[in-house]
Amino acid sequence: TDATDATDATDATDATDATDATDATDATDATDATDATDATDQRGTGPSRSSAVERSSTYPAEAVAALVREGTAATSGLRPVLDTVLESLLAVAGIVAEGLTRDAGWRFLDAGRRIERAQHVVDTLAATAVRAGPPEVDRLVHEAVLEVHESTITYRRRHPTTVVVPGLLDLLVHDRTNPRSLAFSTDRLRDDLRAVPADRSGPGDDQRDLLRDVSDLEAELDSVVADVVSVGGRRERLAESLASMGWRLRAAHDEIDRLHFQHTAPQRIQADLWGRPNLALGGGE
């Protein structure tokens, strides 16, 4: 009996030791898994990004791909938010286009849209089309310009080949049937201003002259000639034309503001300390 009890005690001790060993192994495995998870969670932060950049001298393609993956993961949650904002903006645009009477207020609203859109076209082309880069880079940049101005489908329908500067200028500068073009915007802007009488002194000759100058520059801009690249890698003819259009559009904006809007300094209300009614500075009791 004593021998049997000793055997049982030994078996129990062995079982206990095995259980402790198993628990220790499980704890070690859990710790390793936690460390691996923490390392995974920290991926894309400073150390990982630094290591990717450090590898760029030896493996540039791998480093760039890693950074792109990290950037995509960081901005993946923006898409639903941007879609919601876009839906709201399209709803407002639909109300403006189909729900407002074409009175002076609507004319000013449309005129503001047209002059801003014209300035946007000029500024975008000045930033992306003036300096010539490698063909593969220019192709991507010019495709992005078409996307920004919502003209990609129209361009592809007319030019099935790759995007080139002459075709880009024809569509975004000269095309009077494209609502996103400079020519279309200036034509609509003139129509809006003709429908609104000037409330301030002056016949408005300056604004008409400035807009006419922009139209003349647009008509004189030859798309093929503008694509000629100088020794410095710039399209100088295009740069000069866009710069001239840009300052005339800004001057036209200032002249429209002077003719049609009156800006008065806001009156600040100050409480009277002696119990009398409040007085507006610059006004009477």
DOZAMAR-711131 format. One record per residue (C-alpha): residue number from 1; residue in three letters; x, y, z. Coordinates in steps of 0.2 Angstrom, whole numbers, m for minus. Last residue first. Layout:
<atoms>
num->NUM | residuo->Ala | c1->X | c2->Y | c3->Z
...
</atoms>
This chain:
<atoms>
num->285 | residuo->Glu | c1->m141 | c2->541 | c3->m150
num->284 | residuo->Gly | c1->m132 | c2->545 | c3->m166
num->283 | residuo->Gly | c1->m119 | c2->535 | c3->m176
num->282 | residuo->Gly | c1->m100 | c2->534 | c3->m178
num->281 | residuo->Leu | c1->m99 | c2->521 | c3->m164
num->280 | residuo->Ala | c1->m116 | c2->513 | c3->m161
num->279 | residuo->Leu | c1->m123 | c2->519 | c3->m145
num->278 | residuo->Asn | c1->m132 | c2->508 | c3->m132
num->277 | residuo->Pro | c1->m146 | c2->516 | c3->m123
num->276 | residuo->Arg | c1->m141 | c2->526 | c3->m107
num->275 | residuo->Gly | c1->m136 | c2->517 | c3->m91
num->274 | residuo->Trp | c1->m120 | c2->526 | c3->m88
num->273 | residuo->Leu | c1->m108 | c2->513 | c3->m94
num->272 | residuo->Asp | c1->m115 | c2->513 | c3->m112
num->271 | residuo->Ala | c1->m112 | c2->496 | c3->m120
num->270 | residuo->Gln | c1->m102 | c2->497 | c3->m136
num->269 | residuo->Ile | c1->m109 | c2->491 | c3->m153
num->268 | residuo->Arg | c1->m96 | c2->490 | c3->m167
num->267 | residuo->Gln | c1->m101 | c2->497 | c3->m184
num->266 | residuo->Pro | c1->m95 | c2->486 | c3->m198
num->265 | residuo->Ala | c1->m85 | c2->496 | c3->m212
num->264 | residuo->Thr | c1->m95 | c2->497 | c3->m228
num->263 | residuo->His | c1->m91 | c2->488 | c3->m244
num->262 | residuo->Gln | c1->m101 | c2->492 | c3->m259
num->261 | residuo->Phe | c1->m102 | c2->480 | c3->m273
num->260 | residuo->His | c1->m106 | c2->481 | c3->m291
num->259 | residuo->Leu | c1->m93 | c2->492 | c3->m299
num->258 | residuo->Arg | c1->m78 | c2->490 | c3->m287
num->257 | residuo->Asp | c1->m81 | c2->471 | c3->m286
num->256 | residuo->Ile | c1->m82 | c2->469 | c3->m304
num->255 | residuo->Glu | c1->m66 | c2->479 | c3->m306
num->254 | residuo->Asp | c1->m57 | c2->468 | c3->m293
num->253 | residuo->His | c1->m62 | c2->453 | c3->m302
num->252 | residuo->Ala | c1->m57 | c2->460 | c3->m319
num->251 | residuo->Ala | c1->m39 | c2->464 | c3->m312
num->250 | residuo->Arg | c1->m38 | c2->446 | c3->m306
num->249 | residuo->Leu | c1->m43 | c2->440 | c3->m323
num->248 | residuo->Arg | c1->m31 | c2->451 | c3->m331
num->247 | residuo->Trp | c1->m17 | c2->445 | c3->m320
num->246 | residuo->Gly | c1->m20 | c2->427 | c3->m325
num->245 | residuo->Met | c1->m22 | c2->430 | c3->m343
num->244 | residuo->Ser | c1->m5 | c2->438 | c3->m344
num->243 | residuo->Ala | c1->3 | c2->424 | c3->m334
num->242 | residuo->Leu | c1->m5 | c2->411 | c3->m345
num->241 | residuo->Ser | c1->1 | c2->419 | c3->m361
num->240 | residuo->Glu | c1->19 | c2->421 | c3->m354
num->239 | residuo->Ala | c1->20 | c2->404 | c3->m348
num->238 | residuo->Leu | c1->14 | c2->396 | c3->m364
num->237 | residuo->Arg | c1->26 | c2->405 | c3->m374
num->236 | residuo->Glu | c1->40 | c2->400 | c3->m362
num->235 | residuo->Arg | c1->37 | c2->382 | c3->m363
num->234 | residuo->Arg | c1->51 | c2->377 | c3->m350
num->233 | residuo->Gly | c1->65 | c2->365 | c3->m351
num->232 | residuo->Gly | c1->78 | c2->379 | c3->m350
num->231 | residuo->Val | c1->83 | c2->377 | c3->m368
num->230 | residuo->Ser | c1->65 | c2->381 | c3->m374
num->229 | residuo->Val | c1->51 | c2->369 | c3->m376
num->228 | residuo->Val | c1->38 | c2->372 | c3->m390
num->227 | residuo->Asp | c1->21 | c2->366 | c3->m384
num->226 | residuo->Ala | c1->14 | c2->384 | c3->m385
num->225 | residuo->Val | c1->17 | c2->384 | c3->m404
num->224 | residuo->Val | c1->6 | c2->369 | c3->m406
num->223 | residuo->Ser | c1->m8 | c2->376 | c3->m395
num->222 | residuo->Asp | c1->m8 | c2->393 | c3->m403
num->221 | residuo->Leu | c1->m13 | c2->406 | c3->m390
num->220 | residuo->Glu | c1->m20 | c2->421 | c3->m400
num->219 | residuo->Ala | c1->m38 | c2->416 | c3->m397
num->218 | residuo->Glu | c1->m35 | c2->414 | c3->m378
num->217 | residuo->Leu | c1->m25 | c2->431 | c3->m378
num->216 | residuo->Asp | c1->m39 | c2->439 | c3->m387
num->215 | residuo->Ser | c1->m52 | c2->432 | c3->m374
num->214 | residuo->Val | c1->m42 | c2->438 | c3->m360
num->213 | residuo->Asp | c1->m40 | c2->455 | c3->m368
num->212 | residuo->Arg | c1->m59 | c2->456 | c3->m370
num->211 | residuo->Leu | c1->m61 | c2->452 | c3->m352
num->210 | residuo->Leu | c1->m50 | c2->466 | c3->m347
num->209 | residuo->Asp | c1->m58 | c2->478 | c3->m359
num->208 | residuo->Arg | c1->m76 | c2->474 | c3->m352
num->207 | residuo->Gln | c1->m70 | c2->476 | c3->m334
num->206 | residuo->Asp | c1->m62 | c2->493 | c3->m338
num->205 | residuo->Asp | c1->m77 | c2->499 | c3->m348
num->204 | residuo->Gly | c1->m89 | c2->497 | c3->m333
num->203 | residuo->Pro | c1->m98 | c2->514 | c3->m336
num->202 | residuo->Gly | c1->m92 | c2->522 | c3->m320
num->201 | residuo->Ser | c1->m101 | c2->527 | c3->m304
num->200 | residuo->Arg | c1->m108 | c2->512 | c3->m294
num->199 | residuo->Asp | c1->m123 | c2->502 | c3->m297
num->198 | residuo->Ala | c1->m118 | c2->494 | c3->m313
num->197 | residuo->Pro | c1->m133 | c2->485 | c3->m322
num->196 | residuo->Val | c1->m133 | c2->466 | c3->m322
num->195 | residuo->Ala | c1->m137 | c2->456 | c3->m338
num->194 | residuo->Arg | c1->m121 | c2->462 | c3->m347
num->193 | residuo->Leu | c1->m111 | c2->455 | c3->m332
num->192 | residuo->Asp | c1->m119 | c2->438 | c3->m334
num->191 | residuo->Asp | c1->m116 | c2->436 | c3->m353
num->190 | residuo->Arg | c1->m98 | c2->442 | c3->m351
num->189 | residuo->Leu | c1->m95 | c2->429 | c3->m337
num->188 | residuo->Arg | c1->m103 | c2->415 | c3->m348
num->187 | residuo->Asp | c1->m91 | c2->419 | c3->m362
num->186 | residuo->Thr | c1->m76 | c2->420 | c3->m350
num->185 | residuo->Ser | c1->m80 | c2->403 | c3->m343
num->184 | residuo->Phe | c1->m83 | c2->395 | c3->m360
num->183 | residuo->Ala | c1->m66 | c2->401 | c3->m366
num->182 | residuo->Leu | c1->m57 | c2->396 | c3->m351
num->181 | residuo->Ser | c1->m63 | c2->378 | c3->m352
num->180 | residuo->Arg | c1->m73 | c2->368 | c3->m339
num->179 | residuo->Pro | c1->m90 | c2->370 | c3->m347
num->178 | residuo->Asn | c1->m83 | c2->362 | c3->m363
num->177 | residuo->Thr | c1->m92 | c2->369 | c3->m379
num->176 | residuo->Arg | c1->m81 | c2->384 | c3->m381
num->175 | residuo->Asp | c1->m65 | c2->374 | c3->m382
num->174 | residuo->His | c1->m50 | c2->385 | c3->m383
num->173 | residuo->Val | c1->m42 | c2->384 | c3->m365
num->172 | residuo->Leu | c1->m46 | c2->367 | c3->m357
num->171 | residuo->Leu | c1->m49 | c2->356 | c3->m373
num->170 | residuo->Asp | c1->m37 | c2->364 | c3->m385
num->169 | residuo->Leu | c1->m24 | c2->367 | c3->m372
num->168 | residuo->Leu | c1->m24 | c2->348 | c3->m367
num->167 | residuo->Gly | c1->m24 | c2->343 | c3->m385
num->166 | residuo->Pro | c1->m8 | c2->354 | c3->m388
num->165 | residuo->Val | c1->0 | c2->348 | c3->m371
num->164 | residuo->Val | c1->m1 | c2->329 | c3->m375
num->163 | residuo->Val | c1->m12 | c2->315 | c3->m366
num->162 | residuo->Thr | c1->m9 | c2->298 | c3->m374
num->161 | residuo->Thr | c1->m19 | c2->292 | c3->m389
num->160 | residuo->Pro | c1->m38 | c2->290 | c3->m390
num->159 | residuo->His | c1->m39 | c2->309 | c3->m393
num->158 | residuo->Arg | c1->m57 | c2->315 | c3->m396
num->157 | residuo->Arg | c1->m66 | c2->302 | c3->m385
num->156 | residuo->Arg | c1->m52 | c2->301 | c3->m373
num->155 | residuo->Tyr | c1->m52 | c2->320 | c3->m370
num->154 | residuo->Thr | c1->m71 | c2->321 | c3->m367
num->153 | residuo->Ile | c1->m69 | c2->306 | c3->m355
num->152 | residuo->Thr | c1->m55 | c2->315 | c3->m345
num->151 | residuo->Ser | c1->m63 | c2->332 | c3->m344
num->150 | residuo->Glu | c1->m68 | c2->334 | c3->m326
num->149 | residuo->His | c1->m56 | c2->348 | c3->m323
num->148 | residuo->Val | c1->m47 | c2->339 | c3->m309
num->147 | residuo->Glu | c1->m47 | c2->323 | c3->m319
num->146 | residuo->Leu | c1->m40 | c2->332 | c3->m335
num->145 | residuo->Val | c1->m26 | c2->339 | c3->m324
num->144 | residuo->Ala | c1->m22 | c2->322 | c3->m317
num->143 | residuo->Glu | c1->m20 | c2->315 | c3->m334
num->142 | residuo->His | c1->m8 | c2->329 | c3->m338
num->141 | residuo->Val | c1->2 | c2->325 | c3->m323
num->140 | residuo->Leu | c1->3 | c2->306 | c3->m327
num->139 | residuo->Arg | c1->8 | c2->309 | c3->m345
num->138 | residuo->Asp | c1->21 | c2->322 | c3->m340
num->137 | residuo->Val | c1->29 | c2->310 | c3->m328
num->136 | residuo->Glu | c1->31 | c2->296 | c3->m341
num->135 | residuo->Pro | c1->37 | c2->309 | c3->m354
num->134 | residuo->Pro | c1->51 | c2->316 | c3->m343
num->133 | residuo->Gly | c1->47 | c2->334 | c3->m338
num->132 | residuo->Ala | c1->42 | c2->350 | c3->m347
num->131 | residuo->Arg | c1->39 | c2->365 | c3->m336
num->130 | residuo->Val | c1->24 | c2->375 | c3->m342
num->129 | residuo->Ala | c1->11 | c2->362 | c3->m341
num->128 | residuo->Thr | c1->8 | c2->358 | c3->m323
num->127 | residuo->Ala | c1->9 | c2->374 | c3->m312
num->126 | residuo->Ala | c1->4 | c2->387 | c3->m326
num->125 | residuo->Leu | c1->m10 | c2->375 | c3->m332
num->124 | residuo->Thr | c1->m17 | c2->374 | c3->m315
num->123 | residuo->Asp | c1->m17 | c2->393 | c3->m312
num->122 | residuo->Val | c1->m25 | c2->396 | c3->m329
num->121 | residuo->Val | c1->m39 | c2->383 | c3->m326
num->120 | residuo->His | c1->m42 | c2->389 | c3->m308
num->119 | residuo->Gln | c1->m43 | c2->407 | c3->m314
num->118 | residuo->Ala | c1->m56 | c2->403 | c3->m327
num->117 | residuo->Arg | c1->m66 | c2->393 | c3->m314
num->116 | residuo->Glu | c1->m65 | c2->407 | c3->m301
num->115 | residuo->Ile | c1->m71 | c2->419 | c3->m315
num->114 | residuo->Arg | c1->m85 | c2->408 | c3->m320
num->113 | residuo->Arg | c1->m91 | c2->403 | c3->m302
num->112 | residuo->Gly | c1->m92 | c2->422 | c3->m297
num->111 | residuo->Ala | c1->m101 | c2->426 | c3->m313
num->110 | residuo->Asp | c1->m114 | c2->412 | c3->m309
num->109 | residuo->Leu | c1->m117 | c2->419 | c3->m291
num->108 | residuo->Phe | c1->m118 | c2->437 | c3->m298
num->107 | residuo->Arg | c1->m131 | c2->432 | c3->m311
num->106 | residuo->Trp | c1->m141 | c2->422 | c3->m298
num->105 | residuo->Gly | c1->m142 | c2->438 | c3->m288
num->104 | residuo->Ala | c1->m147 | c2->449 | c3->m303
num->103 | residuo->Asp | c1->m161 | c2->437 | c3->m307
num->102 | residuo->Arg | c1->m161 | c2->421 | c3->m316
num->101 | residuo->Thr | c1->m173 | c2->412 | c3->m304
num->100 | residuo->Leu | c1->m166 | c2->398 | c3->m293
num->99 | residuo->Gly | c1->m171 | c2->380 | c3->m293
num->98 | residuo->Glu | c1->m163 | c2->371 | c3->m307
num->97 | residuo->Ala | c1->m145 | c2->376 | c3->m308
num->96 | residuo->Val | c1->m143 | c2->382 | c3->m290
num->95 | residuo->Ile | c1->m153 | c2->368 | c3->m283
num->94 | residuo->Gly | c1->m142 | c2->355 | c3->m293
num->93 | residuo->Ala | c1->m126 | c2->363 | c3->m287
num->92 | residuo->Val | c1->m132 | c2->362 | c3->m269
num->91 | residuo->Ala | c1->m136 | c2->343 | c3->m272
num->90 | residuo->Leu | c1->m119 | c2->341 | c3->m280
num->89 | residuo->Leu | c1->m110 | c2->348 | c3->m265
num->88 | residuo->Ser | c1->m120 | c2->337 | c3->m253
num->87 | residuo->Glu | c1->m115 | c2->321 | c3->m264
num->86 | residuo->Leu | c1->m97 | c2->327 | c3->m264
num->85 | residuo->Val | c1->m96 | c2->329 | c3->m245
num->84 | residuo->Thr | c1->m103 | c2->311 | c3->m243
num->83 | residuo->Asp | c1->m91 | c2->304 | c3->m255
num->82 | residuo->Leu | c1->m77 | c2->313 | c3->m246
num->81 | residuo->Val | c1->m82 | c2->305 | c3->m230
num->80 | residuo->Pro | c1->m83 | c2->288 | c3->m238
num->79 | residuo->Arg | c1->m66 | c2->289 | c3->m246
num->78 | residuo->Leu | c1->m57 | c2->296 | c3->m231
num->77 | residuo->Gly | c1->m55 | c2->280 | c3->m222
num->76 | residuo->Ser | c1->m41 | c2->273 | c3->m234
num->75 | residuo->Thr | c1->m30 | c2->288 | c3->m230
num->74 | residuo->Ala | c1->m17 | c2->280 | c3->m219
num->73 | residuo->Ala | c1->m18 | c2->263 | c3->m228
num->72 | residuo->Thr | c1->m14 | c2->272 | c3->m244
num->71 | residuo->Gly | c1->0 | c2->281 | c3->m237
num->70 | residuo->Glu | c1->8 | c2->266 | c3->m229
num->69 | residuo->Arg | c1->6 | c2->256 | c3->m246
num->68 | residuo->Val | c1->14 | c2->271 | c3->m255
num->67 | residuo->Leu | c1->28 | c2->272 | c3->m243
num->66 | residuo->Ala | c1->32 | c2->253 | c3->m245
num->65 | residuo->Ala | c1->31 | c2->254 | c3->m264
num->64 | residuo->Val | c1->43 | c2->269 | c3->m264
num->63 | residuo->Ala | c1->56 | c2->259 | c3->m253
num->62 | residuo->Glu | c1->55 | c2->244 | c3->m264
num->61 | residuo->Ala | c1->58 | c2->254 | c3->m280
num->60 | residuo->Pro | c1->72 | c2->263 | c3->m272
num->59 | residuo->Tyr | c1->81 | c2->247 | c3->m267
num->58 | residuo->Thr | c1->99 | c2->252 | c3->m262
num->57 | residuo->Ser | c1->98 | c2->271 | c3->m259
num->56 | residuo->Ser | c1->79 | c2->269 | c3->m254
num->55 | residuo->Arg | c1->83 | c2->256 | c3->m240
num->54 | residuo->Glu | c1->85 | c2->271 | c3->m228
num->53 | residuo->Val | c1->68 | c2->277 | c3->m233
num->52 | residuo->Ala | c1->60 | c2->261 | c3->m229
num->51 | residuo->Ser | c1->70 | c2->259 | c3->m213
num->50 | residuo->Ser | c1->64 | c2->277 | c3->m208
num->49 | residuo->Arg | c1->46 | c2->272 | c3->m212
num->48 | residuo->Ser | c1->47 | c2->257 | c3->m201
num->47 | residuo->Pro | c1->55 | c2->267 | c3->m187
num->46 | residuo->Gly | c1->43 | c2->282 | c3->m188
num->45 | residuo->Thr | c1->26 | c2->273 | c3->m190
num->44 | residuo->Gly | c1->21 | c2->262 | c3->m204
num->43 | residuo->Arg | c1->22 | c2->246 | c3->m193
num->42 | residuo->Gln | c1->19 | c2->250 | c3->m175
num->41 | residuo->Asp | c1->4 | c2->238 | c3->m175
num->40 | residuo->Thr | c1->14 | c2->224 | c3->m183
num->39 | residuo->Ala | c1->27 | c2->226 | c3->m169
num->38 | residuo->Asp | c1->14 | c2->226 | c3->m156
num->37 | residuo->Thr | c1->6 | c2->210 | c3->m163
num->36 | residuo->Ala | c1->23 | c2->201 | c3->m164
num->35 | residuo->Asp | c1->26 | c2->206 | c3->m146
num->34 | residuo->Thr | c1->9 | c2->200 | c3->m141
num->33 | residuo->Ala | c1->12 | c2->183 | c3->m150
num->32 | residuo->Asp | c1->29 | c2->181 | c3->m141
num->31 | residuo->Thr | c1->21 | c2->184 | c3->m124
num->30 | residuo->Ala | c1->7 | c2->172 | c3->m128
num->29 | residuo->Asp | c1->19 | c2->159 | c3->m134
num->28 | residuo->Thr | c1->29 | c2->161 | c3->m117
num->27 | residuo->Ala | c1->13 | c2->160 | c3->m107
num->26 | residuo->Asp | c1->8 | c2->144 | c3->m116
num->25 | residuo->Thr | c1->25 | c2->137 | c3->m113
num->24 | residuo->Ala | c1->24 | c2->141 | c3->m95
num->23 | residuo->Asp | c1->7 | c2->134 | c3->m94
num->22 | residuo->Thr | c1->13 | c2->118 | c3->m102
num->21 | residuo->Ala | c1->28 | c2->117 | c3->m90
num->20 | residuo->Asp | c1->17 | c2->120 | c3->m75
num->19 | residuo->Thr | c1->5 | c2->106 | c3->m81
num->18 | residuo->Ala | c1->19 | c2->94 | c3->m84
num->17 | residuo->Asp | c1->26 | c2->98 | c3->m67
num->16 | residuo->Thr | c1->9 | c2->94 | c3->m59
num->15 | residuo->Ala | c1->7 | c2->78 | c3->m69
num->14 | residuo->Asp | c1->24 | c2->73 | c3->m63
num->13 | residuo->Thr | c1->20 | c2->77 | c3->m45
num->12 | residuo->Ala | c1->4 | c2->67 | c3->m47
num->11 | residuo->Asp | c1->12 | c2->52 | c3->m54
num->10 | residuo->Thr | c1->25 | c2->53 | c3->m40
num->9 | residuo->Ala | c1->12 | c2->54 | c3->m27
num->8 | residuo->Asp | c1->3 | c2->39 | c3->m35
num->7 | residuo->Thr | c1->19 | c2->29 | c3->m35
num->6 | residuo->Ala | c1->22 | c2->33 | c3->m17
num->5 | residuo->Asp | c1->4 | c2->28 | c3->m12
num->4 | residuo->Thr | c1->6 | c2->11 | c3->m21
num->3 | residuo->Ala | c1->22 | c2->8 | c3->m12
num->2 | residuo->Asp | c1->14 | c2->12 | c3->4
num->1 | residuo->Thr | c1->0 | c2->0 | c3->0
</atoms>
